[in-house]
């Protein structure tokens, strides 16, 4: 069965380099490999969701700058549709420069997020959620996301948030969330540890909450049940985008499996993606 999902958030142009280490001040490095791809949490999740045999649409701000052609061609290659809230905007899209350390797979990133590229809520198409089975929100288009989440709640469409890091405005979306999938770096106001984060999110009556911790076990709370999911042990080549792959996979599996099983299956795919350089090559294998 083919499902359809709407991914609301950030799209970037990612310039990804593989090197021995990140550069020091005044140092020039020669990379051993490089790749260029569309990026951003919602975007990479959408590519993954599409790769798993579904229909994926990204709701974002892209614009008409010549650089956007690189993004559009990459996403077309992976059958990901785009709804552009500001199609006449001619400013460059956000660009991320990423250096992946060859020996560890760890990444260093410098980028501009969507703060300067916020979509107008009046640009949201009518009936945008028609035939949509699930929605993922990455927090980079907060005003638009709130409208989408409120509408989804009315229409009984499940909402997933990618809690990579806390962003002001998330508190207005959380009442409409069914699945909060957060990283270990997600700290809402006044939260000092994971238990604080769980307590904070449960205060919004979110039924299913998980916190990923890289290679360490995933902690979760699901309708009163507490548990962990172990992550496969691998030798990572590149951890860039692993969280995004996890979220896209989760959106695929949660439409057919239990919460715990979806976390396990998504973890398997995300771990497998770390065996390859860049955010796309794992799909070729």
C-alpha positions as protocol buffer text, in pm:
chain_id: "A"
residue {
  index: 1
  type: UNK
  ca { x: 0 y: 0 z: 0 }
}
residue {
  index: 2
  type: UNK
  ca { x: 134 y: 342 z: -98 }
}
residue {
  index: 3
  type: UNK
  ca { x: 97 y: 623 z: 155 }
}
residue {
  index: 4
  type: UNK
  ca { x: 127 y: 999 z: 121 }
}
residue {
  index: 5
  type: UNK
  ca { x: 301 y: 1236 z: 362 }
}
residue {
  index: 6
  type: UNK
  ca { x: 353 y: 1610 z: 392 }
}
residue {
  index: 7
  type: UNK
  ca { x: 692 y: 1724 z: 525 }
}
residue {
  index: 8
  type: UNK
  ca { x: 686 y: 2083 z: 652 }
}
residue {
  index: 9
  type: UNK
  ca { x: 1011 y: 2269 z: 703 }
}
residue {
  index: 10
  type: UNK
  ca { x: 1357 y: 2344 z: 578 }
}
residue {
  index: 11
  type: UNK
  ca { x: 1515 y: 2284 z: 239 }
}
residue {
  index: 12
  type: UNK
  ca { x: 1883 y: 2365 z: 189 }
}
residue {
  index: 13
  type: UNK
  ca { x: 2157 y: 2303 z: -64 }
}
residue {
  index: 14
  type: UNK
  ca { x: 2413 y: 2079 z: 106 }
}
residue {
  index: 15
  type: UNK
  ca { x: 2779 y: 2084 z: 2 }
}
residue {
  index: 16
  type: UNK
  ca { x: 2927 y: 1777 z: 172 }
}
residue {
  index: 17
  type: UNK
  ca { x: 3300 y: 1705 z: 196 }
}
residue {
  index: 18
  type: UNK
  ca { x: 3483 y: 1399 z: 328 }
}
residue {
  index: 19
  type: UNK
  ca { x: 3815 y: 1490 z: 493 }
}
residue {
  index: 20
  type: UNK
  ca { x: 4063 y: 1376 z: 755 }
}
residue {
  index: 21
  type: UNK
  ca { x: 3937 y: 1643 z: 995 }
}
residue {
  index: 22
  type: UNK
  ca { x: 3761 y: 1981 z: 1002 }
}
residue {
  index: 23
  type: UNK
  ca { x: 3998 y: 2270 z: 916 }
}
residue {
  index: 24
  type: UNK
  ca { x: 4180 y: 2473 z: 1179 }
}
residue {
  index: 25
  type: UNK
  ca { x: 4208 y: 2852 z: 1155 }
}
residue {
  index: 26
  type: UNK
  ca { x: 4389 y: 2959 z: 836 }
}
residue {
  index: 27
  type: UNK
  ca { x: 4421 y: 2598 z: 724 }
}
residue {
  index: 28
  type: UNK
  ca { x: 4332 y: 2475 z: 375 }
}
residue {
  index: 29
  type: UNK
  ca { x: 4215 y: 2117 z: 341 }
}
residue {
  index: 30
  type: UNK
  ca { x: 4183 y: 1896 z: 36 }
}
residue {
  index: 31
  type: UNK
  ca { x: 3876 y: 1671 z: 61 }
}
residue {
  index: 32
  type: UNK
  ca { x: 3898 y: 1305 z: -36 }
}
residue {
  index: 33
  type: UNK
  ca { x: 3539 y: 1304 z: -166 }
}
residue {
  index: 34
  type: UNK
  ca { x: 3243 y: 1539 z: -202 }
}
residue {
  index: 35
  type: UNK
  ca { x: 2877 y: 1542 z: -300 }
}
residue {
  index: 36
  type: UNK
  ca { x: 2599 y: 1796 z: -348 }
}
residue {
  index: 37
  type: UNK
  ca { x: 2237 y: 1730 z: -251 }
}
residue {
  index: 38
  type: UNK
  ca { x: 1919 y: 1894 z: -131 }
}
residue {
  index: 39
  type: UNK
  ca { x: 1914 y: 1891 z: 248 }
}
residue {
  index: 40
  type: UNK
  ca { x: 1729 y: 1998 z: 559 }
}
residue {
  index: 41
  type: UNK
  ca { x: 1553 y: 1777 z: 814 }
}
residue {
  index: 42
  type: UNK
  ca { x: 1209 y: 1767 z: 649 }
}
residue {
  index: 43
  type: UNK
  ca { x: 1362 y: 1734 z: 303 }
}
residue {
  index: 44
  type: UNK
  ca { x: 1590 y: 1440 z: 380 }
}
residue {
  index: 45
  type: UNK
  ca { x: 1302 y: 1271 z: 564 }
}
residue {
  index: 46
  type: UNK
  ca { x: 1083 y: 1318 z: 256 }
}
residue {
  index: 47
  type: UNK
  ca { x: 1349 y: 1163 z: 30 }
}
residue {
  index: 48
  type: UNK
  ca { x: 1365 y: 861 z: 261 }
}
residue {
  index: 49
  type: UNK
  ca { x: 986 y: 828 z: 276 }
}
residue {
  index: 50
  type: UNK
  ca { x: 970 y: 839 z: -104 }
}
residue {
  index: 51
  type: UNK
  ca { x: 1253 y: 586 z: -136 }
}
residue {
  index: 52
  type: UNK
  ca { x: 1050 y: 343 z: 76 }
}
residue {
  index: 53
  type: UNK
  ca { x: 777 y: 346 z: -188 }
}
residue {
  index: 54
  type: UNK
  ca { x: 552 y: 633 z: -83 }
}
residue {
  index: 55
  type: UNK
  ca { x: 441 y: 975 z: -208 }
}
residue {
  index: 56
  type: UNK
  ca { x: 631 y: 1259 z: -36 }
}
residue {
  index: 57
  type: UNK
  ca { x: 566 y: 1633 z: -60 }
}
residue {
  index: 58
  type: UNK
  ca { x: 776 y: 1906 z: 103 }
}
residue {
  index: 59
  type: UNK
  ca { x: 604 y: 2230 z: 207 }
}
residue {
  index: 60
  type: UNK
  ca { x: 876 y: 2493 z: 227 }
}
residue {
  index: 61
  type: UNK
  ca { x: 1017 y: 2824 z: 107 }
}
residue {
  index: 62
  type: UNK
  ca { x: 1240 y: 2774 z: -196 }
}
residue {
  index: 63
  type: UNK
  ca { x: 1210 y: 3065 z: -438 }
}
residue {
  index: 64
  type: UNK
  ca { x: 1340 y: 3118 z: -790 }
}
residue {
  index: 65
  type: UNK
  ca { x: 1714 y: 3184 z: -746 }
}
residue {
  index: 66
  type: UNK
  ca { x: 1925 y: 2992 z: -1004 }
}
residue {
  index: 67
  type: UNK
  ca { x: 2073 y: 2776 z: -725 }
}
residue {
  index: 68
  type: UNK
  ca { x: 1731 y: 2628 z: -656 }
}
residue {
  index: 69
  type: UNK
  ca { x: 1762 y: 2429 z: -981 }
}
residue {
  index: 70
  type: UNK
  ca { x: 2017 y: 2205 z: -810 }
}
residue {
  index: 71
  type: UNK
  ca { x: 1767 y: 2138 z: -532 }
}
residue {
  index: 72
  type: UNK
  ca { x: 1476 y: 2082 z: -769 }
}
residue {
  index: 73
  type: UNK
  ca { x: 1667 y: 1838 z: -990 }
}
residue {
  index: 74
  type: UNK
  ca { x: 1787 y: 1636 z: -690 }
}
residue {
  index: 75
  type: UNK
  ca { x: 1437 y: 1608 z: -542 }
}
residue {
  index: 76
  type: UNK
  ca { x: 1286 y: 1525 z: -880 }
}
residue {
  index: 77
  type: UNK
  ca { x: 1538 y: 1241 z: -903 }
}
residue {
  index: 78
  type: UNK
  ca { x: 1388 y: 1096 z: -583 }
}
residue {
  index: 79
  type: UNK
  ca { x: 1024 y: 1166 z: -679 }
}
residue {
  index: 80
  type: UNK
  ca { x: 973 y: 1423 z: -405 }
}
residue {
  index: 81
  type: UNK
  ca { x: 719 y: 1697 z: -482 }
}
residue {
  index: 82
  type: UNK
  ca { x: 762 y: 2055 z: -358 }
}
residue {
  index: 83
  type: UNK
  ca { x: 501 y: 2311 z: -260 }
}
residue {
  index: 84
  type: UNK
  ca { x: 683 y: 2646 z: -255 }
}
residue {
  index: 85
  type: UNK
  ca { x: 524 y: 2909 z: -30 }
}
residue {
  index: 86
  type: UNK
  ca { x: 730 y: 3192 z: -185 }
}
residue {
  index: 87
  type: UNK
  ca { x: 795 y: 3087 z: -545 }
}
residue {
  index: 88
  type: UNK
  ca { x: 868 y: 3444 z: -666 }
}
residue {
  index: 89
  type: UNK
  ca { x: 1136 y: 3509 z: -403 }
}
residue {
  index: 90
  type: UNK
  ca { x: 1475 y: 3549 z: -574 }
}
residue {
  index: 91
  type: UNK
  ca { x: 1711 y: 3531 z: -275 }
}
residue {
  index: 92
  type: UNK
  ca { x: 1952 y: 3234 z: -261 }
}
residue {
  index: 93
  type: UNK
  ca { x: 1829 y: 2924 z: -74 }
}
residue {
  index: 94
  type: UNK
  ca { x: 2002 y: 2837 z: 255 }
}
residue {
  index: 95
  type: UNK
  ca { x: 2334 y: 2662 z: 187 }
}
residue {
  index: 96
  type: UNK
  ca { x: 2501 y: 2421 z: 429 }
}
residue {
  index: 97
  type: UNK
  ca { x: 2871 y: 2340 z: 415 }
}
residue {
  index: 98
  type: UNK
  ca { x: 2946 y: 2010 z: 586 }
}
residue {
  index: 99
  type: UNK
  ca { x: 3274 y: 1837 z: 661 }
}
residue {
  index: 100
  type: UNK
  ca { x: 3260 y: 1469 z: 753 }
}
residue {
  index: 101
  type: UNK
  ca { x: 3560 y: 1330 z: 941 }
}
residue {
  index: 102
  type: UNK
  ca { x: 3669 y: 1017 z: 758 }
}
residue {
  index: 103
  type: UNK
  ca { x: 3784 y: 816 z: 1059 }
}
residue {
  index: 104
  type: UNK
  ca { x: 3475 y: 867 z: 1279 }
}
residue {
  index: 105
  type: UNK
  ca { x: 3187 y: 968 z: 1050 }
}
residue {
  index: 106
  type: UNK
  ca { x: 3124 y: 1273 z: 1269 }
}
residue {
  index: 107
  type: UNK
  ca { x: 3017 y: 1590 z: 1091 }
}
residue {
  index: 108
  type: UNK
  ca { x: 3078 y: 1963 z: 1132 }
}
residue {
  index: 109
  type: UNK
  ca { x: 2812 y: 2189 z: 980 }
}
residue {
  index: 110
  type: UNK
  ca { x: 2783 y: 2559 z: 908 }
}
residue {
  index: 111
  type: UNK
  ca { x: 2455 y: 2680 z: 762 }
}
residue {
  index: 112
  type: UNK
  ca { x: 2176 y: 2933 z: 770 }
}
residue {
  index: 113
  type: UNK
  ca { x: 1840 y: 2797 z: 874 }
}
residue {
  index: 114
  type: UNK
  ca { x: 1496 y: 2923 z: 769 }
}
residue {
  index: 115
  type: UNK
  ca { x: 1482 y: 3226 z: 1001 }
}
residue {
  index: 116
  type: UNK
  ca { x: 1510 y: 3464 z: 704 }
}
residue {
  index: 117
  type: UNK
  ca { x: 1284 y: 3249 z: 484 }
}
residue {
  index: 118
  type: UNK
  ca { x: 955 y: 3219 z: 670 }
}
residue {
  index: 119
  type: UNK
  ca { x: 655 y: 3131 z: 456 }
}
residue {
  index: 120
  type: UNK
  ca { x: 337 y: 3336 z: 463 }
}
residue {
  index: 121
  type: UNK
  ca { x: 42 y: 3143 z: 606 }
}
residue {
  index: 122
  type: UNK
  ca { x: -180 y: 3296 z: 336 }
}
residue {
  index: 123
  type: UNK
  ca { x: 26 y: 3103 z: 78 }
}
residue {
  index: 124
  type: UNK
  ca { x: -81 y: 2762 z: 214 }
}
residue {
  index: 125
  type: UNK
  ca { x: -289 y: 2597 z: -60 }
}
residue {
  index: 126
  type: UNK
  ca { x: -649 y: 2507 z: 17 }
}
residue {
  index: 127
  type: UNK
  ca { x: -708 y: 2134 z: 71 }
}
residue {
  index: 128
  type: UNK
  ca { x: -334 y: 2081 z: 113 }
}
residue {
  index: 129
  type: UNK
  ca { x: -400 y: 1784 z: 342 }
}
residue {
  index: 130
  type: UNK
  ca { x: -629 y: 1604 z: 101 }
}
residue {
  index: 131
  type: UNK
  ca { x: -523 y: 1237 z: 74 }
}
residue {
  index: 132
  type: UNK
  ca { x: -244 y: 1294 z: 331 }
}
residue {
  index: 133
  type: UNK
  ca { x: -178 y: 1002 z: 567 }
}
residue {
  index: 134
  type: UNK
  ca { x: 85 y: 1157 z: 796 }
}
residue {
  index: 135
  type: UNK
  ca { x: 263 y: 1489 z: 852 }
}
residue {
  index: 136
  type: UNK
  ca { x: 616 y: 1562 z: 973 }
}
residue {
  index: 137
  type: UNK
  ca { x: 715 y: 1904 z: 1108 }
}
residue {
  index: 138
  type: UNK
  ca { x: 1081 y: 1996 z: 1163 }
}
residue {
  index: 139
  type: UNK
  ca { x: 1021 y: 2333 z: 1334 }
}
residue {
  index: 140
  type: UNK
  ca { x: 1178 y: 2552 z: 1067 }
}
residue {
  index: 141
  type: UNK
  ca { x: 848 y: 2695 z: 938 }
}
residue {
  index: 142
  type: UNK
  ca { x: 672 y: 2752 z: 1270 }
}
residue {
  index: 143
  type: UNK
  ca { x: 373 y: 2972 z: 1175 }
}
residue {
  index: 144
  type: UNK
  ca { x: 289 y: 2757 z: 873 }
}
residue {
  index: 145
  type: UNK
  ca { x: 341 y: 2440 z: 1079 }
}
residue {
  index: 146
  type: UNK
  ca { x: 96 y: 2554 z: 1345 }
}
residue {
  index: 147
  type: UNK
  ca { x: -181 y: 2598 z: 1085 }
}
residue {
  index: 148
  type: UNK
  ca { x: -100 y: 2259 z: 932 }
}
residue {
  index: 149
  type: UNK
  ca { x: -95 y: 2086 z: 1273 }
}
residue {
  index: 150
  type: UNK
  ca { x: -426 y: 2240 z: 1382 }
}
residue {
  index: 151
  type: UNK
  ca { x: -592 y: 2135 z: 1057 }
}
residue {
  index: 152
  type: UNK
  ca { x: -443 y: 1785 z: 1082 }
}
residue {
  index: 153
  type: UNK
  ca { x: -587 y: 1742 z: 1431 }
}
residue {
  index: 154
  type: UNK
  ca { x: -937 y: 1827 z: 1303 }
}
residue {
  index: 155
  type: UNK
  ca { x: -895 y: 1579 z: 1017 }
}
residue {
  index: 156
  type: UNK
  ca { x: -743 y: 1304 z: 1239 }
}
residue {
  index: 157
  type: UNK
  ca { x: -415 y: 1300 z: 1044 }
}
residue {
  index: 158
  type: UNK
  ca { x: -122 y: 1199 z: 1269 }
}
residue {
  index: 159
  type: UNK
  ca { x: 146 y: 1462 z: 1327 }
}
residue {
  index: 160
  type: UNK
  ca { x: 513 y: 1378 z: 1390 }
}
residue {
  index: 161
  type: UNK
  ca { x: 766 y: 1635 z: 1508 }
}
residue {
  index: 162
  type: UNK
  ca { x: 1137 y: 1613 z: 1441 }
}
residue {
  index: 163
  type: UNK
  ca { x: 1272 y: 1759 z: 1764 }
}
residue {
  index: 164
  type: UNK
  ca { x: 1634 y: 1802 z: 1659 }
}
residue {
  index: 165
  type: UNK
  ca { x: 1671 y: 2106 z: 1883 }
}
residue {
  index: 166
  type: UNK
  ca { x: 1426 y: 2328 z: 2068 }
}
residue {
  index: 167
  type: UNK
  ca { x: 1291 y: 2618 z: 1863 }
}
residue {
  index: 168
  type: UNK
  ca { x: 1067 y: 2895 z: 1999 }
}
residue {
  index: 169
  type: UNK
  ca { x: 713 y: 2835 z: 1881 }
}
residue {
  index: 170
  type: UNK
  ca { x: 723 y: 2457 z: 1925 }
}
residue {
  index: 171
  type: UNK
  ca { x: 507 y: 2503 z: 2236 }
}
residue {
  index: 172
  type: UNK
  ca { x: 219 y: 2616 z: 2011 }
}
residue {
  index: 173
  type: UNK
  ca { x: 245 y: 2303 z: 1793 }
}
residue {
  index: 174
  type: UNK
  ca { x: 292 y: 2040 z: 2066 }
}
residue {
  index: 175
  type: UNK
  ca { x: -80 y: 2025 z: 2163 }
}
residue {
  index: 176
  type: UNK
  ca { x: -153 y: 1882 z: 1817 }
}
residue {
  index: 177
  type: UNK
  ca { x: 133 y: 1627 z: 1807 }
}
residue {
  index: 178
  type: UNK
  ca { x: 87 y: 1249 z: 1811 }
}
residue {
  index: 179
  type: UNK
  ca { x: 454 y: 1144 z: 1786 }
}
residue {
  index: 180
  type: UNK
  ca { x: 741 y: 1349 z: 1927 }
}
residue {
  index: 181
  type: UNK
  ca { x: 1072 y: 1206 z: 1804 }
}
residue {
  index: 182
  type: UNK
  ca { x: 1348 y: 1410 z: 1965 }
}
residue {
  index: 183
  type: UNK
  ca { x: 1726 y: 1406 z: 1972 }
}
residue {
  index: 184
  type: UNK
  ca { x: 1940 y: 1417 z: 2285 }
}
residue {
  index: 185
  type: UNK
  ca { x: 1996 y: 1787 z: 2202 }
}
residue {
  index: 186
  type: UNK
  ca { x: 1625 y: 1874 z: 2233 }
}
residue {
  index: 187
  type: UNK
  ca { x: 1584 y: 2077 z: 2552 }
}
residue {
  index: 188
  type: UNK
  ca { x: 1261 y: 2275 z: 2600 }
}
residue {
  index: 189
  type: UNK
  ca { x: 1269 y: 2568 z: 2848 }
}
residue {
  index: 190
  type: UNK
  ca { x: 1378 y: 2470 z: 3201 }
}
residue {
  index: 191
  type: UNK
  ca { x: 1458 y: 2111 z: 3102 }
}
residue {
  index: 192
  type: UNK
  ca { x: 1793 y: 1983 z: 3231 }
}
residue {
  index: 193
  type: UNK
  ca { x: 1778 y: 1612 z: 3146 }
}
residue {
  index: 194
  type: UNK
  ca { x: 1579 y: 1348 z: 2957 }
}
residue {
  index: 195
  type: UNK
  ca { x: 1332 y: 1296 z: 3239 }
}
residue {
  index: 196
  type: UNK
  ca { x: 1252 y: 1669 z: 3231 }
}
residue {
  index: 197
  type: UNK
  ca { x: 1198 y: 1648 z: 2855 }
}
residue {
  index: 198
  type: UNK
  ca { x: 960 y: 1352 z: 2886 }
}
residue {
  index: 199
  type: UNK
  ca { x: 768 y: 1529 z: 3163 }
}
residue {
  index: 200
  type: UNK
  ca { x: 746 y: 1851 z: 2961 }
}
residue {
  index: 201
  type: UNK
  ca { x: 616 y: 1676 z: 2648 }
}
residue {
  index: 202
  type: UNK
  ca { x: 372 y: 1459 z: 2844 }
}
residue {
  index: 203
  type: UNK
  ca { x: 230 y: 1786 z: 2980 }
}
residue {
  index: 204
  type: UNK
  ca { x: 97 y: 1845 z: 2627 }
}
residue {
  index: 205
  type: UNK
  ca { x: -70 y: 1500 z: 2629 }
}
residue {
  index: 206
  type: UNK
  ca { x: 152 y: 1369 z: 2348 }
}
residue {
  index: 207
  type: UNK
  ca { x: 80 y: 994 z: 2348 }
}
residue {
  index: 208
  type: UNK
  ca { x: 409 y: 874 z: 2196 }
}
residue {
  index: 209
  type: UNK
  ca { x: 751 y: 1024 z: 2274 }
}
residue {
  index: 210
  type: UNK
  ca { x: 1100 y: 899 z: 2187 }
}
residue {
  index: 211
  type: UNK
  ca { x: 1448 y: 1041 z: 2244 }
}
residue {
  index: 212
  type: UNK
  ca { x: 1727 y: 919 z: 2018 }
}
residue {
  index: 213
  type: UNK
  ca { x: 2088 y: 924 z: 2141 }
}
residue {
  index: 214
  type: UNK
  ca { x: 2305 y: 841 z: 1843 }
}
residue {
  index: 215
  type: UNK
  ca { x: 2450 y: 493 z: 1885 }
}
residue {
  index: 216
  type: UNK
  ca { x: 2300 y: 461 z: 2238 }
}
residue {
  index: 217
  type: UNK
  ca { x: 1955 y: 305 z: 2297 }
}
residue {
  index: 218
  type: UNK
  ca { x: 1642 y: 503 z: 2211 }
}
residue {
  index: 219
  type: UNK
  ca { x: 1433 y: 589 z: 2518 }
}
residue {
  index: 220
  type: UNK
  ca { x: 1057 y: 603 z: 2471 }
}
residue {
  index: 221
  type: UNK
  ca { x: 725 y: 657 z: 2646 }
}
residue {
  index: 222
  type: UNK
  ca { x: 413 y: 526 z: 2472 }
}
residue {
  index: 223
  type: UNK
  ca { x: 66 y: 555 z: 2626 }
}
residue {
  index: 224
  type: UNK
  ca { x: 206 y: 503 z: 2975 }
}
residue {
  index: 225
  type: UNK
  ca { x: 457 y: 235 z: 2876 }
}
residue {
  index: 226
  type: UNK
  ca { x: 831 y: 299 z: 2925 }
}
residue {
  index: 227
  type: UNK
  ca { x: 1093 y: 122 z: 2718 }
}
residue {
  index: 228
  type: UNK
  ca { x: 1416 y: 128 z: 2520 }
}
residue {
  index: 229
  type: UNK
  ca { x: 1511 y: 27 z: 2169 }
}
residue {
  index: 230
  type: UNK
  ca { x: 1868 y: -82 z: 2104 }
}
residue {
  index: 231
  type: UNK
  ca { x: 2045 y: 67 z: 1802 }
}
residue {
  index: 232
  type: UNK
  ca { x: 2240 y: -161 z: 1564 }
}
residue {
  index: 233
  type: UNK
  ca { x: 2617 y: -152 z: 1616 }
}
residue {
  index: 234
  type: UNK
  ca { x: 2798 y: -34 z: 1302 }
}
residue {
  index: 235
  type: UNK
  ca { x: 3124 y: 130 z: 1198 }
}
residue {
  index: 236
  type: UNK
  ca { x: 2999 y: 471 z: 1080 }
}
residue {
  index: 237
  type: UNK
  ca { x: 3133 y: 633 z: 764 }
}
residue {
  index: 238
  type: UNK
  ca { x: 2906 y: 938 z: 779 }
}
residue {
  index: 239
  type: UNK
  ca { x: 2642 y: 1027 z: 1039 }
}
residue {
  index: 240
  type: UNK
  ca { x: 2512 y: 1327 z: 843 }
}
residue {
  index: 241
  type: UNK
  ca { x: 2135 y: 1306 z: 794 }
}
residue {
  index: 242
  type: UNK
  ca { x: 2096 y: 989 z: 999 }
}
residue {
  index: 243
  type: UNK
  ca { x: 1830 y: 1153 z: 1215 }
}
residue {
  index: 244
  type: UNK
  ca { x: 1643 y: 1271 z: 905 }
}
residue {
  index: 245
  type: UNK
  ca { x: 1655 y: 920 z: 757 }
}
residue {
  index: 246
  type: UNK
  ca { x: 1523 y: 792 z: 1090 }
}
residue {
  index: 247
  type: UNK
  ca { x: 1228 y: 1033 z: 1080 }
}
residue {
  index: 248
  type: UNK
  ca { x: 1139 y: 954 z: 719 }
}
residue {
  index: 249
  type: UNK
  ca { x: 1157 y: 581 z: 791 }
}
residue {
  index: 250
  type: UNK
  ca { x: 949 y: 623 z: 1106 }
}
residue {
  index: 251
  type: UNK
  ca { x: 674 y: 799 z: 909 }
}
residue {
  index: 252
  type: UNK
  ca { x: 673 y: 500 z: 672 }
}
residue {
  index: 253
  type: UNK
  ca { x: 657 y: 231 z: 938 }
}
residue {
  index: 254
  type: UNK
  ca { x: 420 y: 395 z: 1189 }
}
residue {
  index: 255
  type: UNK
  ca { x: 141 y: 373 z: 931 }
}
residue {
  index: 256
  type: UNK
  ca { x: 165 y: -7 z: 947 }
}
residue {
  index: 257
  type: UNK
  ca { x: 340 y: -104 z: 1273 }
}
residue {
  index: 258
  type: UNK
  ca { x: 340 y: -37 z: 1648 }
}
residue {
  index: 259
  type: UNK
  ca { x: 535 y: 253 z: 1797 }
}
residue {
  index: 260
  type: UNK
  ca { x: 813 y: 34 z: 1936 }
}
residue {
  index: 261
  type: UNK
  ca { x: 844 y: -169 z: 1617 }
}
residue {
  index: 262
  type: UNK
  ca { x: 851 y: 148 z: 1406 }
}
residue {
  index: 263
  type: UNK
  ca { x: 1137 y: 284 z: 1618 }
}
residue {
  index: 264
  type: UNK
  ca { x: 1328 y: -42 z: 1571 }
}
residue {
  index: 265
  type: UNK
  ca { x: 1277 y: -57 z: 1195 }
}
residue {
  index: 266
  type: UNK
  ca { x: 1358 y: 312 z: 1147 }
}
residue {
  index: 267
  type: UNK
  ca { x: 1671 y: 268 z: 1357 }
}
residue {
  index: 268
  type: UNK
  ca { x: 1786 y: -18 z: 1132 }
}
residue {
  index: 269
  type: UNK
  ca { x: 1756 y: 199 z: 820 }
}
residue {
  index: 270
  type: UNK
  ca { x: 1916 y: 505 z: 980 }
}
residue {
  index: 271
  type: UNK
  ca { x: 2209 y: 298 z: 1106 }
}
residue {
  index: 272
  type: UNK
  ca { x: 2252 y: 142 z: 763 }
}
residue {
  index: 273
  type: UNK
  ca { x: 2262 y: 489 z: 604 }
}
residue {
  index: 274
  type: UNK
  ca { x: 2565 y: 575 z: 820 }
}
residue {
  index: 275
  type: UNK
  ca { x: 2773 y: 313 z: 639 }
}
residue {
  index: 276
  type: UNK
  ca { x: 2788 y: 536 z: 330 }
}
residue {
  index: 277
  type: UNK
  ca { x: 2922 y: 885 z: 260 }
}
residue {
  index: 278
  type: UNK
  ca { x: 2662 y: 1154 z: 195 }
}
residue {
  index: 279
  type: UNK
  ca { x: 2287 y: 1148 z: 240 }
}
residue {
  index: 280
  type: UNK
  ca { x: 2194 y: 953 z: -75 }
}
residue {
  index: 281
  type: UNK
  ca { x: 2443 y: 672 z: -143 }
}
residue {
  index: 282
  type: UNK
  ca { x: 2287 y: 433 z: 109 }
}
residue {
  index: 283
  type: UNK
  ca { x: 1981 y: 417 z: -117 }
}
residue {
  index: 284
  type: UNK
  ca { x: 2188 y: 280 z: -403 }
}
residue {
  index: 285
  type: UNK
  ca { x: 2287 y: -20 z: -190 }
}
